[in-house]
Amino acid sequence: MSQAFCHQFHSSSPDQTSRFAVNLSARLTKGDVLLLEGGIGAGKTHFARSLIQHRMAQHGAVEDVPSPTFTLVQTYNAGLVELWHADLYRLTHPDEVEELGLIQAFEDSVCLVEWPDRLGVLRPETALTLSFATSADTDAEDERVITITGDADIWQDRVMKAVQA
């Protein structure tokens, strides 16, 4: 692994978070895995929904993109690359991840994984981690700080272009 890349993105609104998701979406390819960390209500599903809806719209499809909390995994056909949106909150052991087919999807699809701590040793080394946190400013309930980390060779250029777009 090359050097680690770390960047903090300050989002002042859900719309700004959506724009970042859309901009990053355009830069994702087969085998890319986004690990979405943060507490309940931190913005993980909002980010994933925005990214997936944009990618689907590019292929003429309109999707609701429900949270996969109860289904665990939702898949979307987005042209040449399938999108997987997984919510691992209810899993109790990394073995359950393999049963979902996620390990193969990490290689063949674009995957967005909420609650990636449940992956344990199955966490892909080349994944991009986005850690969502609410602002410490009590007057700014819509503000989020997204800490983005990953392999610099793989992610730095793509993330910075998405942030600056």
Secondary structure as UniProt FT lines:
FT   STRAND          4..11
FT   HELIX           14..25
FT   TURN            26..27
FT   TURN            30..31
FT   STRAND          33..37
FT   TURN            40..41
FT   HELIX           44..57
FT   TURN            58..60
FT   TURN            68..71
FT   STRAND          73..78
FT   TURN            79..80
FT   STRAND          81..87
FT   TURN            89..90
FT   HELIX           95..100
FT   HELIX           102..108
FT   STRAND          110..114
FT   HELIX           116..122
FT   TURN            125..126
FT   STRAND          128..134
FT   TURN            138..139
FT   TURN            141..142
FT   STRAND          144..151
FT   HELIX           152..164
//
